[in-house]
């Protein structure tokens, strides 16, 4: 089985425009790079990762792409562009020429306007994404799910993956209306990441409490569900890369998941990682 981490972060606190984490997130308030990920995954044959933006800045995206170019373990990068800027299409076309750039992620969870993604001002940028073959990582919360369904119907040719299963309210074991809303997106052919759920739990809650969410995601998305660590943000939950991998493997197997797809195949297909190898 080819093991791909479909969602992880690196950052340097010295990068201009760095906003988060701050000193308030003491566990992760330091630089994280490839050697740290290799250490975190010790004992498992990690074949590659998808490096996802953590800052809403062009400088962070440029820094990630430069790092990825000299880091074989990073198979793809999901960057950030201000999609509302008039020059966004030019920026997108320039970024798309970088071999490992595979997608963009607007930080929708931090935008108060739930329908922000539907505004007409974004159409030129979204057209540029579609024309250059980029994907959209949807960093959303349950409030965004109905909006994302409308968006996906408007843009059926733009590949979309839902980050962190839309961050359901796992701390309170709340399943509805998340359960029906995310199933509706699965029926539209979207992909989803089994990631970020540990940090949505309350302190001390075991991974076992995620069973209803994992079972539903496996049923809804099937071969379009991919595993990601969300490391090092994961550390805020008190968990570790290896522990979350092992828990996800055990719980997803119990739910009947296709483990080859979950831990590698879905990410390889969605992000065209085989093309990244050839680049």
C-alpha positions as CSV (number, residue, x, y, z in Angstrom):
1,X,0.0,0.0,0.0
2,X,1.3,3.4,-1.0
3,X,1.0,5.7,2.0
4,X,0.3,9.3,1.2
5,X,-0.5,12.0,3.8
6,X,-3.1,14.0,1.9
7,X,-3.0,17.0,4.3
8,X,-0.1,18.4,6.2
9,X,1.6,21.8,6.9
10,X,5.0,23.3,7.1
11,X,5.6,26.8,8.3
12,X,8.4,29.2,9.2
13,X,7.6,31.9,11.8
14,X,10.0,34.2,10.1
15,X,8.1,34.2,6.8
16,X,6.8,37.7,6.1
17,X,3.1,37.9,6.9
18,X,3.0,34.8,9.1
19,X,-0.2,35.0,11.3
20,X,-0.8,31.6,12.9
21,X,0.2,29.8,15.1
22,X,0.9,32.4,17.7
23,X,2.5,32.1,21.1
24,X,-1.0,31.1,22.4
25,X,-0.6,27.8,20.5
26,X,2.6,26.9,22.4
27,X,2.6,23.3,21.3
28,X,3.1,24.3,17.6
29,X,4.6,27.8,17.9
30,X,7.9,26.9,16.2
31,X,9.1,26.1,12.7
32,X,8.1,22.8,11.1
33,X,9.7,21.4,8.1
34,X,10.3,18.1,6.2
35,X,12.7,16.6,8.8
36,X,10.0,17.0,11.5
37,X,7.5,15.2,9.3
38,X,9.9,12.3,8.6
39,X,10.5,12.0,12.4
40,X,6.8,12.1,13.1
41,X,6.2,9.2,10.6
42,X,9.0,7.1,11.8
43,X,8.2,3.4,11.4
44,X,5.8,3.8,8.5
45,X,6.7,3.9,4.8
46,X,5.4,7.4,4.1
47,X,5.8,7.8,0.3
48,X,4.7,11.4,0.0
49,X,2.6,14.2,1.2
50,X,0.3,17.0,0.1
51,X,1.6,20.3,1.6
52,X,-1.3,22.7,2.3
53,X,-1.2,26.4,2.9
54,X,-1.5,27.7,6.4
55,X,-1.2,31.5,5.8
56,X,-3.4,33.7,3.6
57,X,-0.4,35.2,1.9
58,X,1.4,35.0,-1.4
59,X,4.7,34.9,0.4
60,X,3.7,31.7,2.2
61,X,2.7,30.0,-1.1
62,X,6.0,31.0,-2.7
63,X,7.9,29.7,0.3
64,X,6.1,26.4,0.2
65,X,6.7,25.9,-3.5
66,X,10.4,26.6,-3.1
67,X,10.6,24.2,-0.3
68,X,8.7,21.5,-2.3
69,X,11.0,21.9,-5.2
70,X,13.9,20.6,-3.1
71,X,11.9,18.1,-1.0
72,X,11.0,14.9,-2.8
73,X,8.7,13.8,0.0
74,X,6.3,16.7,-0.9
75,X,4.4,15.5,-3.9
76,X,2.0,18.4,-4.3
77,X,1.3,21.8,-2.9
78,X,-2.0,23.5,-2.2
79,X,-1.4,27.2,-2.2
80,X,-3.4,30.4,-1.6
81,X,-4.4,33.3,-3.8
82,X,-6.7,36.2,-3.0
83,X,-9.4,35.1,-5.5
84,X,-11.2,38.4,-5.3
85,X,-8.2,40.5,-6.6
86,X,-8.5,41.8,-10.2
87,X,-5.0,40.3,-10.9
88,X,-5.9,36.9,-9.4
89,X,-6.2,35.2,-12.8
90,X,-2.6,36.3,-13.7
91,X,-1.3,35.1,-10.4
92,X,-3.1,31.7,-10.8
93,X,-1.7,31.2,-14.3
94,X,1.8,31.9,-13.1
95,X,1.5,29.6,-10.1
96,X,0.1,26.8,-12.3
97,X,3.4,26.7,-14.2
98,X,5.1,25.5,-11.0
99,X,5.3,21.7,-11.3
100,X,4.1,20.7,-7.8
101,X,1.3,23.3,-7.5
102,X,-1.9,21.2,-7.6
103,X,-4.6,23.3,-6.0
104,X,-5.6,26.5,-4.1
105,X,-7.4,26.9,-0.8
106,X,-9.2,30.1,0.2
107,X,-9.5,30.1,4.0
108,X,-13.4,30.1,4.0
109,X,-13.6,29.1,7.6
110,X,-12.2,32.5,8.6
111,X,-14.5,34.5,6.3
112,X,-17.7,35.7,8.1
113,X,-19.8,35.7,4.9
114,X,-20.8,32.1,4.4
115,X,-21.7,32.7,0.8
116,X,-18.4,34.4,-0.1
117,X,-17.4,31.8,-2.6
118,X,-20.5,32.4,-4.7
119,X,-19.8,36.1,-5.5
120,X,-19.5,37.1,-9.1
121,X,-16.2,38.8,-8.4
122,X,-14.5,35.5,-8.1
123,X,-15.6,34.1,-11.5
124,X,-12.4,35.2,-13.4
125,X,-10.2,33.5,-10.8
126,X,-12.3,30.4,-10.7
127,X,-12.2,30.2,-14.5
128,X,-8.4,30.5,-14.4
129,X,-8.2,27.7,-11.9
130,X,-10.4,25.5,-14.1
131,X,-8.5,26.3,-17.2
132,X,-5.1,25.5,-15.6
133,X,-6.3,22.2,-14.1
134,X,-6.1,23.3,-10.5
135,X,-8.2,21.8,-7.7
136,X,-10.1,23.6,-4.9
137,X,-9.5,22.6,-1.3
138,X,-12.6,23.7,0.7
139,X,-11.6,24.7,4.2
140,X,-15.1,24.9,5.6
141,X,-17.4,24.4,8.6
142,X,-20.9,22.8,8.7
143,X,-22.4,26.2,8.0
144,X,-20.9,26.1,4.5
145,X,-22.1,22.8,3.3
146,X,-25.4,24.0,1.6
147,X,-23.4,26.8,0.0
148,X,-20.8,24.4,-1.3
149,X,-23.5,22.3,-2.9
150,X,-24.7,25.3,-4.8
151,X,-21.1,26.2,-5.8
152,X,-20.4,22.6,-7.0
153,X,-23.5,22.6,-9.2
154,X,-22.3,25.9,-10.7
155,X,-18.7,24.6,-11.3
156,X,-19.1,20.9,-12.1
157,X,-15.7,20.7,-13.9
158,X,-13.7,22.1,-11.0
159,X,-12.4,19.3,-8.8
160,X,-13.3,19.9,-5.1
161,X,-12.1,18.2,-1.9
162,X,-13.6,19.0,1.5
163,X,-11.0,19.5,4.1
164,X,-11.4,17.9,7.5
165,X,-14.9,16.6,6.6
166,X,-16.1,20.1,7.1
167,X,-15.2,20.1,10.8
168,X,-18.3,18.5,12.3
169,X,-19.1,19.3,15.9
170,X,-17.4,16.2,17.3
171,X,-16.9,17.6,20.7
172,X,-20.6,17.4,21.4
173,X,-21.2,14.3,19.2
174,X,-23.5,16.4,16.9
175,X,-24.2,14.6,13.7
176,X,-27.1,16.5,12.2
177,X,-27.6,18.4,9.9
178,X,-23.9,17.7,9.0
179,X,-24.7,14.1,8.1
180,X,-27.3,14.9,5.4
181,X,-25.5,18.0,4.1
182,X,-22.2,16.2,3.6
183,X,-23.9,13.2,2.0
184,X,-25.5,15.6,-0.5
185,X,-22.0,16.8,-1.5
186,X,-20.8,13.2,-1.8
187,X,-23.6,12.6,-4.3
188,X,-22.3,15.4,-6.4
189,X,-19.0,13.6,-6.8
190,X,-16.8,15.7,-4.4
191,X,-13.9,14.2,-2.6
192,X,-13.3,14.5,1.2
193,X,-10.4,14.3,3.6
194,X,-10.5,12.1,6.7
195,X,-8.4,14.6,8.6
196,X,-8.7,17.3,11.3
197,X,-11.3,15.4,13.3
198,X,-9.1,15.0,16.4
199,X,-8.8,18.7,16.9
200,X,-12.6,19.1,16.7
201,X,-13.0,16.8,19.7
202,X,-13.0,18.0,23.3
203,X,-9.8,17.5,25.3
204,X,-9.5,13.9,26.5
205,X,-12.0,12.4,24.1
206,X,-10.7,9.2,22.5
207,X,-10.5,8.7,18.8
208,X,-13.1,5.9,19.3
209,X,-15.8,8.6,19.6
210,X,-15.3,9.5,16.0
211,X,-16.7,6.1,14.8
212,X,-20.2,7.6,13.7
213,X,-18.4,10.2,11.7
214,X,-15.9,7.9,10.1
215,X,-18.6,5.3,9.3
216,X,-20.7,7.9,7.6
217,X,-17.8,9.3,5.6
218,X,-16.8,5.9,4.4
219,X,-20.4,5.1,3.3
220,X,-20.9,8.5,1.6
221,X,-17.6,9.0,-0.2
222,X,-16.3,5.5,-0.7
223,X,-13.2,5.6,-2.9
224,X,-13.2,9.4,-2.9
225,X,-12.2,9.6,0.8
226,X,-8.5,10.3,1.6
227,X,-6.6,10.3,4.8
228,X,-4.6,13.2,6.0
229,X,-2.8,13.9,9.3
230,X,-3.4,17.7,9.5
231,X,0.0,17.6,11.2
232,X,1.3,19.6,13.0
233,X,-2.0,21.2,13.9
234,X,-2.9,17.7,15.1
235,X,-0.6,18.2,18.0
236,X,-3.0,20.7,19.5
237,X,-5.3,17.8,20.3
238,X,-2.6,16.0,22.2
239,X,-2.3,13.4,19.5
240,X,0.6,12.3,17.3
241,X,1.0,11.6,13.6
242,X,1.5,7.9,14.1
243,X,-1.3,7.6,16.6
244,X,-3.8,9.2,14.4
245,X,-2.7,7.1,11.4
246,X,-3.1,3.9,13.4
247,X,-6.5,5.0,14.8
248,X,-7.8,6.0,11.4
249,X,-6.6,2.7,9.9
250,X,-8.3,0.7,12.6
251,X,-11.6,2.6,12.6
252,X,-11.8,2.9,8.8
253,X,-11.1,-0.8,8.4
254,X,-13.9,-1.5,10.8
255,X,-16.2,0.7,8.7
256,X,-15.4,-1.2,5.6
257,X,-13.2,1.3,3.9
258,X,-11.0,0.5,0.9
259,X,-7.7,1.1,2.7
260,X,-5.6,1.3,-0.5
261,X,-7.8,4.1,-1.7
262,X,-8.0,5.9,1.7
263,X,-4.3,5.9,2.5
264,X,-3.0,6.6,-1.0
265,X,-5.0,5.9,-4.1
266,X,-7.6,8.7,-3.7
267,X,-5.0,11.4,-3.1
268,X,-2.8,10.1,-5.9
269,X,-5.7,10.3,-8.3
270,X,-7.2,13.6,-7.1
271,X,-3.9,15.5,-7.0
272,X,-2.4,13.8,-10.0
273,X,0.6,12.8,-7.9
274,X,1.9,10.4,-10.5
275,X,2.3,13.4,-12.8
276,X,4.2,15.1,-10.0
277,X,6.7,12.2,-10.0
278,X,7.3,12.7,-13.7
279,X,7.8,16.4,-13.4
